[in-house]
């Protein structure tokens, strides 16, 4: 029996002073590229962390590959946080090898190709890289993993606008493995919308609009960027 890659049923996440997620139900199938769209504070990061097994929901049911998030699901999931936590004294190549030690599914040949594509020098120390170069490095390390589910939290942050579309197209084309499911959290909709199969609009922890990107464009006559403004403002 084939399970959805991700299934959430009425998921809530409460903190002492706020409710980050409020009854989120969502199903994501294999091979989809999903845009998780919303402003900062909408619950996007919390949702990704719950799928990754890094946070537990307060209420609701979560299944990843048909299993509750845990050791087995984490082997098949690559999560790229928005915040860069790399050691500045390491070189680019040292970091890649460091991550390989923790994640054996990291493909060094693929990492080399990504490094060239991102125009990164393996001998340069991370502390000497610009913010944009560090953002590219984060993508190299994440995309080089042979993970069935890729969770990217604001992957375009720090990358110059002219490069964003090119990098995203490569992400779902040249460097994507067959059948890989990708969830991209972003508020940079303009450059990203062309690659989305499915979109989920989050506001204050609730899904306010969801559906196939092409269907929503046809039904509303609006781009995802326009819908972002209309639905979330």
C-alpha positions in Angstrom: 0.0 0.0 0.0 1.3 3.4 -1.0 1.1 6.1 1.7 1.2 9.9 1.1 4.6 11.3 1.8 3.1 13.7 4.4 -0.3 13.6 6.1 -1.4 16.0 8.8 -4.8 15.8 10.5 -6.0 18.8 12.6 -2.5 19.6 13.8 -2.1 22.2 16.5 1.0 23.6 18.1 0.6 25.8 21.1 3.2 27.8 23.0 2.5 29.7 26.3 1.6 33.0 24.6 0.6 31.9 21.1 -0.8 29.2 18.9 1.6 28.6 16.1 -0.6 26.1 14.2 -4.3 25.9 14.5 -6.0 22.8 13.0 -3.8 22.2 10.0 -4.8 19.3 7.8 -2.7 18.6 4.7 -1.8 15.7 2.4 1.3 15.8 0.1 2.0 13.1 -2.5 5.2 11.7 -3.8 7.1 13.7 -6.3 5.3 17.0 -5.7 7.0 20.4 -5.4 4.9 22.2 -2.7 5.1 25.9 -2.0 4.4 26.7 1.7 3.5 30.4 1.4 3.0 32.9 4.2 4.5 35.9 6.0 7.0 35.6 8.8 5.2 34.3 11.9 2.5 32.5 9.9 3.6 29.0 11.2 5.7 27.8 8.2 8.8 27.0 10.2 6.9 25.2 12.9 5.1 23.1 10.4 8.3 22.1 8.7 9.9 21.2 12.0 7.0 19.0 12.9 7.2 17.2 9.6 11.0 16.8 10.1 10.4 15.3 13.6 12.1 18.2 15.4 9.0 19.4 17.2 6.0 17.5 18.5 2.4 18.8 17.8 0.3 19.8 20.8 -2.7 18.0 19.2 -3.4 16.2 15.9 -1.9 13.4 13.9 1.3 13.5 11.8 2.4 10.8 9.4 5.5 10.9 7.2 5.8 8.0 4.8 3.0 6.4 6.8 4.9 6.6 10.1 4.9 8.9 13.1 8.0 11.2 12.8 11.0 9.5 14.4 14.3 7.8 13.7 13.0 6.0 10.6 11.5 9.0 8.9 14.5 11.2 9.7 16.7 8.9 7.6 14.6 9.9 4.6 14.1 13.6 5.3 16.5 16.5 4.7 15.6 19.7 6.5 17.4 23.0 5.7 16.7 25.6 8.4 16.5 29.3 7.5 19.2 30.1 10.1 22.8 29.2 9.2 24.5 27.3 12.0 27.8 26.4 10.2 31.3 26.9 11.8 33.0 29.9 10.3 36.5 28.3 10.6 35.7 25.4 8.3 36.3 25.6 4.6 33.4 24.8 2.2 34.9 21.4 1.5 35.5 20.6 5.2 31.8 21.4 5.9 30.6 19.1 3.1 32.7 16.2 4.5 31.6 17.1 8.0 27.9 16.8 7.0 28.7 13.6 5.1 29.9 12.0 8.4 26.4 12.6 9.9 24.4 12.0 6.8 25.8 9.1 4.8 23.3 9.7 2.0 25.1 12.9 1.0 26.4 12.3 -2.5 29.9 13.8 -2.8 29.8 13.8 -6.6 26.5 15.6 -6.6 27.9 18.1 -4.0 30.8 18.8 -6.3 28.5 19.6 -9.2 26.3 21.8 -7.0 29.4 23.6 -5.7 30.5 24.4 -9.2 26.9 25.5 -10.2 26.7 27.8 -7.1 30.2 29.2 -8.0 31.7 28.3 -4.6 35.4 27.7 -3.9 35.9 24.6 -1.7 39.1 26.0 -0.1 37.4 29.2 1.2 36.5 29.5 4.9 32.8 29.8 5.6 33.4 32.9 7.7 34.8 34.7 4.6 31.7 34.0 2.5 29.1 36.7 1.9 25.5 36.1 3.1 24.5 35.1 -0.4 27.3 32.6 -0.7 26.5 31.1 2.6 22.9 30.7 1.5 24.1 28.9 -1.6 26.4 26.7 0.5 23.4 25.7 2.6 21.6 24.6 -0.6 24.7 22.6 -1.8 24.8 20.7 1.5 21.0 20.0 1.5 20.5 19.2 -2.1 23.4 16.8 -2.3 21.6 14.5 0.1 19.7 11.6 -1.5 16.6 12.3 0.6 13.1 11.3 -0.4 11.6 14.4 1.2 13.4 17.8 1.1 12.2 20.6 3.5 13.6 24.0 2.6 12.9 26.8 5.0 13.2 30.2 3.2 16.0 28.9 0.9 16.1 32.1 -1.1 16.9 34.4 1.9 20.2 36.2 1.2 20.3 35.2 -2.5 20.2 38.0 -5.0 16.9 38.2 -7.0 18.5 37.6 -10.4 19.9 34.2 -9.2 16.8 32.9 -7.4 14.8 31.6 -10.4 17.9 30.0 -11.9 18.8 28.2 -8.7 15.2 27.0 -8.2 14.9 25.8 -11.7 18.1 23.8 -11.2 16.8 22.5 -7.9 13.7 20.8 -9.5 15.5 20.0 -12.8 19.1 19.2 -12.9 19.7 18.4 -9.3 16.5 16.7 -8.2 16.4 13.0 -7.8 13.6 11.0 -9.3 10.4 10.9 -7.3 11.8 13.3 -4.7 9.2 15.4 -2.8 10.2 19.0 -2.0 8.4 21.5 0.3 9.6 25.1 0.0 8.7 27.6 2.7 8.9 31.1 1.3 7.5 34.6 1.1 9.5 35.3 -2.1 6.8 34.1 -4.3 7.6 35.8 -7.6 10.7 33.8 -8.4 9.5 30.5 -7.0 6.0 30.2 -8.2 6.9 28.6 -11.6 8.2 25.5 -10.0 5.3 24.8 -7.7 2.9 21.9 -8.4 0.9 22.6 -5.2 0.6 25.6 -3.0 -0.5 26.1 0.6 -1.2 29.6 1.9 -0.7 29.9 5.7 -1.9 32.8 7.8 -1.7 32.9 11.6 -1.3 29.1 11.8 -4.2 28.3 9.5 -4.4 27.2 5.9 -6.5 29.8 4.2 -6.1 28.5 0.6 -4.6 25.3 -0.8 -4.6 23.6 -4.2 -2.8 22.7 -7.4 -1.0 25.8 -8.6 -2.1 25.5 -12.2 -5.8 25.0 -11.2 -5.7 28.0 -8.9 -4.2 30.2 -11.6 -6.9 29.0 -14.1 -9.8 29.4 -11.6 -8.8 32.8 -10.3 -7.0 34.4 -13.2 -4.2 35.4 -10.9 -0.6 34.5 -10.4 0.6 33.0 -7.1 2.2 36.3 -6.3 -1.1 38.1 -6.8 -2.9 35.5 -4.7 -0.3 35.9 -2.0 -1.2 39.6 -1.8 -5.0 39.1 -1.9 -5.2 36.1 0.4 -2.7 37.0 3.0 -2.7 40.8 3.3 
